[in-house]
Amino acid sequence: MRCVHCGSPVIGTFVQYSPGNLRLRKCPKCGCVADEYVECEPIIVFVDIVLHKPEAYRHLFFNSNALSSKVVVMAVLLLVVLEACLYDYFSTERAAAISYRSTKMLAKAAVTFSSYITGIWIMHRLFTKKRSSSTSLMDILTAITSSSYFKLFIFAMMIWDFSPHIALVIEVLVLISNGVALQVVLNTSANISMVLVAASAAPTFFWKLFLYYSLWANPQPQL
Ligand SMILES: [Zn+2]
């Protein structure tokens, strides 16, 4: 477990004397309450995550059992499917067979997601090795999947007709959230984590920019 304010390891976040009677521990390094989120409802943690507070991410990653490896794998699959739906939404091959389109878009989404994660992992190993050598690929996957909740808005894009501006706003919000989550798991500065995210996402981001706006300029007939 860790202090949500400074990230230092702590022996526990609270002492329970009896059911419903507990006392929060203080962090020996910074002197703050180690984790005040243990007394909060999950919705409070979620709101603070949406507000990009690193403390909420530290609680989620280090002091709660919410994210098992099974949940992370399911989240990866969901993200790939959502990304494939977005590509299909902006696809110029709407007249092709659904099986062909689905396979192609899923493959594109899987390659895009893999290259993004691999890019972060390689740059982390090359440039931030001394800061967090114990960080595993699973930690990075956990950070990226748990902070990509804005992609759920893609469901709304499937129902209502949105412009490419909305897709780009979602992309940017996801990248900012990814940066905050990476800052926590890599135990590094916000600047370094944002550089890692930006450099890893840049190739696919500009490809998506071209894809969205080229379709917007030449709309395809709806089937
Ligand atoms: Zn502390």
Residues whose N, C-alpha, C, O or C-beta is under 5 A from the ligand:
A	BS01	ZN	C3 H5 C6 G7 S8 C27 K29 C30 G31
